[in-house]
């Protein structure tokens, strides 16, 4: 019922996309694997993570295809906080862009409204959306869409 809406398949507001992922490893595996608890986890990361945990090397190329959330203790996960990741609605033209792990931009082409948010550990707040930030975010989303299209055989 956020903002008077029901369901979440066509909306990408912060309360919809900020869902914790909880994975419990057996104690033996916890000693040999490491993760970054502050890392943004994407749905596309689940399969590579499960493959890694069962001892198979995932054959993915990273974003947007996903990457493992665990690595052997002597390795370091790449820092996603320095890059941008895109979210796409399942059922409509709604896109979100997360930059640096805290700056979230959402564009809803149903309503032709854009929003900006500052995300923190205690929640989120609306942020000022300048024309420059809007153009930068829209350009980045277009670039991400081209990457997804390339990976799935689009043009």
SEKOL-836597 format. One record per residue: chain; residue number from 1; x, y, z of N, C-alpha, C in turn. Coordinates in steps of 0.1 Angstrom, whole numbers, plus 2048, in hexadecimal, padded with zeros to 3 digits. Example, Ala and Ser with C-alpha at 12.3 -4.5 7.8 and 13.67 -1.06 7.14 Angstrom:
SEKOL-836597
A|1|884|7C7|84E|87B|7D3|84E|884|7DF|84E $
A|2|880|7EA|847|889|7F5|847|881|800|84F $
***
This chain:
SEKOL-836597
A|1|808|7F4|800|800|800|800|808|80D|800 $
A|2|815|80C|7FD|81D|818|7FD|818|822|7F3 $
A|3|816|82E|7F7|811|839|7EE|804|835|7E7 $
A|4|7FC|82D|7EE|7EF|82A|7E9|7EF|81F|7DE $
A|5|7FB|818|7DC|7FC|80E|7D2|7FB|800|7D8 $
A|6|7F6|7F7|7D1|7F6|7E9|7D5|7FE|7E0|7CC $
A|7|805|7D7|7D1|80E|7CF|7CA|81C|7D6|7C8 $
A|8|825|7CF|7C3|832|7D5|7C1|839|7D2|7B3 $
A|9|832|7CB|7AB|838|7C7|79E|83A|7D3|795 $
A|10|834|7DE|796|836|7E9|78D|83B|7F6|794 $
A|11|840|7F4|7A0|845|800|7A8|853|7FD|7AD $
A|12|85B|807|7AE|869|805|7B3|86C|80F|7BE $
A|13|863|813|7C6|866|81C|7D1|870|815|7DA $
A|14|877|81D|7E2|881|818|7EB|87C|80C|7F4 $
A|15|870|80D|7F9|86B|803|802|868|7F6|7FA $
A|16|867|7F6|7ED|865|7EA|7E5|872|7E4|7E2 $
A|17|87D|7EB|7DF|88A|7E5|7DA|893|7E2|7E6 $
A|18|891|7E8|7F1|89A|7E5|7FD|894|7D9|805 $
A|19|897|7CE|800|893|7C1|807|8A0|7BA|80B $
A|20|8A1|7B7|818|8AD|7B0|81D|8AE|7A2|817 $
A|21|8BA|79E|814|8BD|790|810|8C5|78A|81B $
A|22|8C0|77F|820|8C6|778|82C|8CA|76A|827 $
A|23|8D7|768|828|8DD|75B|825|8E4|756|831 $
A|24|8E1|74A|836|8E8|744|841|8F1|739|83C $
A|25|8FE|73A|83F|907|730|83A|90A|726|846 $
A|26|90D|71A|842|912|710|84D|91F|716|853 $
A|27|922|713|85F|92E|718|866|93B|715|85F $
A|28|93C|70A|859|948|707|852|94A|710|846 $
A|29|93F|713|83F|940|71C|833|942|72A|838 $
A|30|93D|72E|843|93F|73C|848|94E|73F|84A $
A|31|955|735|84E|964|737|851|96C|738|844 $
A|32|966|732|839|96E|733|82C|969|73D|822 $
A|33|95E|743|825|958|74D|81B|956|75A|822 $
A|34|956|765|81A|954|772|81F|94A|779|816 $
A|35|944|784|81B|93A|78C|814|93C|79A|819 $
A|36|935|7A3|812|934|7B1|816|926|7B4|81A $
A|37|923|7B5|827|916|7B7|82C|90F|7C4|828 $
A|38|917|7CE|823|911|7DA|81F|90F|7DA|810 $
A|39|912|7CF|809|911|7CF|7FA|903|7CE|7F6 $
A|40|8FF|7D5|7EB|8F2|7D4|7E6|8F1|7C6|7DF $
A|41|8E6|7BF|7E3|8E4|7B1|7DD|8D8|7B3|7D3 $
A|42|8DA|7AD|7C8|8D0|7AE|7BD|8CA|7A0|7BB $
A|43|8BE|79F|7B6|8B8|792|7B3|8C1|78A|7AA $
A|44|8C7|791|7A1|8D0|78A|797|8DC|784|79E $
A|45|8DF|787|7AA|8EB|782|7B2|8E8|774|7B8 $
A|46|8DB|771|7B9|8D7|765|7C1|8DD|758|7BA $
A|47|8DB|756|7AD|8E0|74A|7A6|8EF|749|7A7 $
A|48|8F7|754|7A3|906|753|7A5|90A|750|7B3 $
A|49|903|755|7BD|907|753|7CB|904|745|7CE $
A|50|8F9|73F|7CB|8F6|731|7CE|900|728|7C7 $
A|51|903|72B|7BB|90D|723|7B3|91B|723|7BA $
A|52|91F|72F|7BF|92C|730|7C6|92B|728|7D3 $
A|53|920|729|7DA|91F|722|7E7|91F|713|7E6 $
A|54|91B|70E|7DA|91B|6FF|7D9|928|6FB|7D2 $
A|55|931|704|7CF|93F|701|7CA|940|701|7BB $
A|56|936|707|7B4|937|709|7A6|93A|717|7A2 $
A|57|943|719|799|946|727|794|93B|72C|78B $
A|58|934|737|78F|92A|73C|786|930|741|779 $
A|59|929|740|76E|92D|744|761|927|751|75D $
A|60|926|75A|767|920|767|764|92B|772|763 $
A|61|928|77C|75C|932|787|75A|92F|793|763 $
A|62|928|791|76E|926|79C|777|919|7A4|773 $
A|63|918|7B0|777|90D|7B9|775|90B|7BA|766 $
A|64|8FF|7B9|760|8F2|7B8|766|8EE|7A9|769 $
A|65|8F7|7A0|766|8F4|791|767|8F4|78D|776 $
A|66|8FA|794|77E|8FB|790|78C|909|78B|78F $
A|67|90C|78B|79C|919|785|7A1|917|780|7AF $
A|68|921|778|7B2|920|771|7C0|921|77B|7CB $
A|69|91A|779|7D6|91B|781|7E1|925|77C|7EC $
A|70|92B|770|7E9|935|76A|7F2|941|766|7EA $
A|71|94D|768|7F0|959|764|7EA|961|75D|7F4 $
A|72|96C|756|7F0|974|750|7FB|97B|75B|803 $
A|73|97D|757|810|982|761|81A|98E|769|815 $
A|74|997|763|80D|9A3|76A|808|9A0|774|7FD $
A|75|994|775|7F8|990|77E|7ED|988|78A|7F2 $
A|76|986|794|7EA|97E|79F|7ED|973|7A1|7E2 $
A|77|967|7A3|7E6|95C|7A6|7DC|95E|7B4|7D6 $
A|78|95C|7B6|7C9|95C|7C3|7C4|952|7CC|7CB $
A|79|956|7D9|7CD|94D|7E2|7D4|943|7E8|7CA $
A|80|936|7E4|7CD|92B|7E9|7C4|927|7F8|7C8 $
A|81|92C|7FD|7D3|928|80A|7D7|92E|815|7CD $
A|82|937|811|7C5|93D|81B|7BC|936|81B|7AE $
A|83|92D|812|7AC|927|811|79F|918|813|7A1 $
A|84|911|813|796|902|814|796|8FC|807|792 $
A|85|8F0|804|798|8E9|7F8|794|8DB|7FD|791 $
A|86|8D4|7F6|787|8C7|7FA|783|8BD|7EF|787 $
A|87|8B1|7F4|78B|8A6|7EB|78E|89B|7EE|783 $
A|88|895|7E3|77F|88A|7E4|775|87D|7DD|77A $
A|89|872|7E4|778|865|7DE|77D|862|7D2|774 $
A|90|85B|7C8|77A|858|7BC|772|84C|7BF|768 $
A|91|844|7C8|76C|837|7CA|764|835|7D8|75E $
A|92|83E|7E0|75E|83C|7EE|759|848|7F5|757 $
A|93|847|801|751|853|809|74E|857|812|75A $
A|94|85C|80B|764|861|812|770|86F|80D|772 $
A|95|878|816|775|887|813|776|88C|81A|782 $
A|96|896|814|789|89D|81A|794|8AB|819|792 $
A|97|8B3|822|797|8C1|822|796|8C7|825|7A3 $
A|98|8D0|81C|7A8|8D6|81E|7B5|8E5|821|7B2 $
A|99|8EA|82C|7B7|8F8|830|7B6|8FE|831|7C4 $
A|100|90A|82C|7C4|912|82D|7D0|90B|827|7DD $
A|101|902|81E|7DA|8FB|818|7E5|8F1|820|7ED $
A|102|8F0|82D|7EB|8E8|836|7F3|8DF|83F|7EB $
A|103|8E3|842|7DE|8DB|84B|7D6|8D2|843|7CD $
A|104|8C5|845|7CE|8BB|83D|7C7|8B2|847|7BE $
A|105|8B2|844|7B2|8A9|84C|7A8|89F|842|7A3 $
A|106|893|847|7A2|888|83E|79C|880|846|792 $
A|107|87E|840|786|876|847|77C|86A|83D|779 $
A|108|85E|843|77A|852|83B|778|84B|840|76B $
A|109|84C|839|760|847|83D|753|838|83B|752 $
A|110|832|835|75D|823|835|75D|81E|843|760 $
A|111|825|849|76A|820|856|76F|829|861|76A $
A|112|834|85F|763|83D|868|75E|843|871|76A $
A|113|846|86A|775|84B|870|781|859|86A|784 $
A|114|862|873|788|86F|86E|78D|870|872|79B $
A|115|878|86A|7A3|87A|86C|7B1|889|869|7B4 $
A|116|88E|870|7BE|89B|86D|7C3|89A|86B|7D2 $
A|117|8A3|861|7D7|8A3|85E|7E5|8B1|85C|7EA $
A|118|8B3|85F|7F7|8BF|85C|7FD|8BD|850|807 $
A|119|8C4|845|805|8C1|839|80C|8CC|838|818 $
A|120|8C7|834|823|8D0|833|82F|8CC|826|836 $
A|121|8D4|822|840|8D1|816|847|8C4|817|84F $
A|122|8BF|823|852|8B3|824|85A|8A7|826|851 $
A|123|8A8|827|844|89D|829|83B|8A1|832|82F $
A|124|898|83B|82B|89B|843|820|894|850|821 $
A|125|899|85A|819|892|867|819|892|86C|80B $
A|126|889|874|807|889|87B|7FA|895|884|7F9 $
A|127|89A|884|7EC|8A5|88D|7EA|8A2|896|7DE $
A|128|8A9|8A1|7DE|8A7|8AB|7D3|8AB|8A5|7C6 $
A|129|8A3|8A6|7BC|8A6|8A1|7AE|8A7|8AD|7A5 $
A|130|8B4|8AF|7A2|8B7|8BA|798|8B6|8B5|78A $
A|131|8B5|8BE|781|8B4|8BB|772|8C1|8B3|76E $
A|132|8CC|8B7|773|8D9|8B0|770|8D9|8A2|775 $
A|133|8D4|8A0|782|8D4|893|787|8CA|88A|780 $
A|134|8BF|890|77B|8B4|889|774|8BA|884|766 $
A|135|8C1|88D|75F|8C7|889|752|8D2|87E|754 $
A|136|8DA|880|75E|8E5|876|761|8DE|868|764 $
A|137|8D4|868|76C|8CE|85C|770|8C7|855|764 $
A|138|8C0|85D|75C|8B9|858|750|8C3|852|746 $
A|139|8CE|859|745|8D9|854|73C|8DF|847|741 $
A|140|8E1|846|74D|8E6|83A|753|8DC|82E|752 $
A|141|8CF|831|754|8C5|826|753|8C5|822|744 $
A|142|8C6|82B|73A|8C6|827|72C|8D2|81E|729 $
A|143|8DE|821|72F|8EA|819|72D|8E8|80B|733 $
A|144|8E2|80B|73F|8DF|7FE|745|8D6|7F5|73D $
A|145|8CB|7FC|737|8C2|7F4|72F|8C9|7EF|723 $
A|146|8D2|7F6|71D|8DA|7F1|712|8E2|7E5|716 $
A|147|8E8|7E5|722|8F0|7D9|727|8E7|7CD|728 $
A|148|8DB|7CF|72E|8D2|7C4|72F|8CD|7BF|722 $
A|149|8CA|7C8|718|8C6|7C4|70B|8D1|7BC|704 $
A|150|8DE|7C1|705|8E9|7BA|700|8EA|7AB|705 $
A|151|8E9|7AA|712|8EA|79D|718|8DF|793|714 $
A|152|8D3|799|711|8C8|790|70D|8C5|791|6FE $
A|153|8CF|795|6F6|8CD|794|6E8|8C5|7A0|6E1 $
A|154|8C3|7AA|6E9|8BC|7B6|6E3|8C5|7BF|6DC $
A|155|8C0|7CA|6D7|8C8|7D3|6CF|8CA|7E0|6D7 $
***
